[in-house]
Amino acid sequence: MESALSLRSDFDGSMLRRLARQTRDADQARRLLSLASIYDGGSRADAARLGSVTVQIVRD
């Protein structure tokens, strides 16, 4: 089994939410909100539901 990738330290959940509010691209906003959920300690399953994608997409 592969090890998990670490999250970038130059981003955090609040910054990603701010970027999601500023974008006009709905798909990008969903991806940013999914990442924000993970940065805030949420599960991959929650992030996938929030982004309307599968858990495999979140893992990739």
C-alpha positions as CSV (number, residue, x, y, z in Angstrom):
1,M,0.0,0.0,0.0
2,E,1.3,3.4,-0.9
3,S,1.9,6.0,1.8
4,A,-0.3,9.1,1.9
5,L,0.9,12.4,0.4
6,S,1.4,15.2,2.8
7,L,-0.6,18.4,2.4
8,R,1.1,21.6,1.4
9,S,1.9,23.8,4.3
10,D,1.4,27.0,2.4
11,F,-2.4,26.5,2.3
12,D,-5.0,26.1,4.9
13,G,-8.8,25.5,5.0
14,S,-9.7,29.2,5.4
15,M,-7.5,30.2,2.4
16,L,-9.0,27.6,0.2
17,R,-12.6,28.6,1.2
18,R,-11.7,32.2,0.3
19,L,-10.4,31.1,-3.1
20,A,-13.6,29.1,-3.6
21,R,-15.7,32.1,-3.0
22,Q,-13.7,34.2,-5.5
23,T,-13.8,31.7,-8.4
24,R,-16.5,31.8,-11.1
25,D,-15.9,28.2,-12.0
26,A,-18.3,25.9,-10.1
27,D,-16.1,22.8,-10.6
28,Q,-13.1,24.5,-9.2
29,A,-15.0,25.8,-6.2
30,R,-16.2,22.3,-5.4
31,R,-12.6,21.0,-5.6
32,L,-11.3,23.8,-3.4
33,L,-14.1,23.2,-0.8
34,S,-13.3,19.5,-0.8
35,L,-9.6,20.2,-0.1
36,A,-10.6,22.7,2.6
37,S,-12.5,19.9,4.3
38,I,-9.5,17.7,4.3
39,Y,-7.2,20.4,5.6
40,D,-9.6,20.9,8.4
41,G,-9.4,17.2,9.4
42,G,-12.4,15.9,7.5
43,S,-12.5,12.4,6.0
44,R,-12.0,11.6,2.4
45,A,-15.5,10.4,2.1
46,D,-16.9,13.7,3.4
47,A,-14.6,15.6,0.9
48,A,-15.9,13.3,-1.9
49,R,-19.5,14.0,-1.0
50,L,-18.8,17.7,-0.8
51,G,-17.1,17.7,-4.2
52,S,-19.6,15.4,-5.8
53,V,-16.9,13.0,-6.8
54,T,-15.9,9.4,-5.8
55,V,-13.5,8.7,-3.0
56,Q,-11.0,7.4,-5.6
57,I,-10.9,10.9,-7.2
58,V,-10.1,12.4,-3.8
59,R,-7.3,9.9,-3.2
60,D,-5.8,10.6,-6.7
